[in-house]
Each structure stands twice: as C-alpha cells, then as structure tokens.
Amino acid sequence: MTKKYEELISELKEIVKKIEDNNTSLDEMITLYEQGTILVRQCEDRLTEIEVKITELGRES
C-alpha cells in the first residue's frame, strides 16, 4: 500500500527529531539518514504522480 504524502512527511519529521537529538549515536544517525533519503524519494515520487494527475484533469476540462 502506498503511503500518503502527509504520512511520509510525518515520518521524515520524526527522523529529523531523532537525528537532532543529542542522545542518538552516530551509527543510528546514519541509519536514520538512509531511511530519510528513501522517504524523500517517495515524497518526490508522490508529488510527481499528483502533478501528472492534476495535469490530466486540467486537460479533461
């Protein structure tokens, strides 16, 4: 199931909080950063899908 854009952004915000937390180890930060980059790509993909859909809807009007 594809996550909603808002869910992806929420996950990204949580990752940023953890990375900025002084209690997070360097190894965990690297893992979180990797997860964050995946989420950013998913956000970009969702936005592209939405843009295409809006463009198509505009052509149908």
C-alpha positions in Angstrom: 0.0 0.0 0.0 1.3 3.4 -0.9 1.6 5.8 2.0 0.0 9.2 1.8 2.3 12.2 1.3 1.3 13.5 4.7 2.4 10.2 6.3 5.8 10.3 4.6 6.3 13.9 5.8 5.4 12.9 9.3 7.9 10.1 9.3 10.6 12.5 7.9 9.9 14.9 10.8 10.3 12.1 13.3 13.6 11.2 11.7 14.9 14.8 11.9 13.9 15.0 15.6 15.9 11.8 16.3 18.9 13.0 14.3 18.9 16.3 16.1 18.6 14.5 19.5 21.9 14.6 21.4 21.2 11.0 22.6 21.3 9.4 19.1 24.5 7.5 18.3 26.4 8.2 15.0 25.6 4.7 13.7 21.9 5.3 14.4 22.1 8.7 12.7 23.5 7.1 9.6 20.7 4.6 9.5 18.1 7.3 10.1 19.7 9.4 7.3 19.4 6.5 4.9 15.8 6.0 5.9 15.2 9.7 5.4 16.6 9.7 1.9 14.3 6.9 0.9 11.3 8.8 2.3 12.4 12.0 0.4 12.4 10.0 -2.8 9.0 8.6 -2.0 7.7 12.1 -1.4 9.1 13.3 -4.7 7.5 10.3 -6.5 4.1 11.0 -4.9 4.3 14.7 -5.9 5.2 13.7 -9.5 2.2 11.4 -9.5 -0.1 14.1 -8.2 1.3 16.6 -10.7 0.6 14.2 -13.6 -2.9 13.6 -12.3 -3.7 17.3 -12.0 -2.3 18.0 -15.5 -4.5 15.2 -16.9 -7.6 16.5 -15.0 -6.9 20.0 -16.4 -6.8 18.6 -20.0 -10.2 16.9 -19.5 -11.9 20.1 -18.5 
